[in-house]
């Protein structure tokens, strides 16, 4: 049995045991792993080892969304005036 088949079987089993659909389970897993990747990148950002442009490429998000994440987590960052 391939790894993907095992994952599918586990999700279907969990969906049958809980009152969630398989799609809801996958969405929750996606949020979990996205947040995990964000936290890893934030640690590197705080240390100054990774730039915003590199992080946004890795996470496939816009810089504006990344700065919103920084503001939400109350992490200090430079702000630039458009004027």
N, C-alpha and C positions, 0 to 999 in steps of 0.2 A: 504494500500500500504506500502510495506516495505521501509526502508531507502535506500537500494541499488537500488530499482526500481525508487525511487524519484531522486536519483543521476543520474541514467542512462537517465531518461526522461529529466532532466535538461541539461545534456551534449548533448543529441540529439537535443534539442530545440536550444541550443546555436550554435551547428554545422550547423543547418539549417539557422540560422540568420546570421552567419558569413561565410566567405569563407574558413574556416578551416575544416579538417576532425575530426572525433571524436577522432582518435588516436593522432593527433597533440595536441588536447586540453588536453588529458590525460597526454601527455609528458610534456606540460607546467605546469600542476598542479603538476606533480611529481617533477619537478625542483623547483617549488615554495616551496613546503612543505619540500623538502630536504634542501634547503637553509635556511628555517626557523629553522629547527632542528639544522643545523650547527651553526647558529648564537646563539641559546640558549646554545649549548655546548661550544662555544667559550667564552661566558660570564663567564661560570663556570670555564673554563680553565684559563682565565686571573686572576680570583680570587684565583686560586689554589685549588679549591674544587673538581676538577675532573681531573683524569689522562688521558694521551693519550690512554692507553690501554682500559680504560672504554669507552671513546668517540668512538674509532674505532669499538668496539663491538656494541655500540648502533646504529651507523650509517652504520654498515656493510661495512666498507671501510678499505683499508690497511693503516698502519701507514705512508707509503711513500706518499700516496694521501693526508692524513691529513696534513702532513708537507708542502706539496705543497699548500694546502689551506691557511695555516698559512703564508707562504712566499708571496702568492698572496695578502693577506689582510694586509701584512706588520706588523705581530704580532711577537714580539720577542720570540724566543724559543731556547733551547739548541741544539747545533749541536754536533754530536759525530763523531770522526775520526775512520775510519775502521782500520787504521794501528795500 
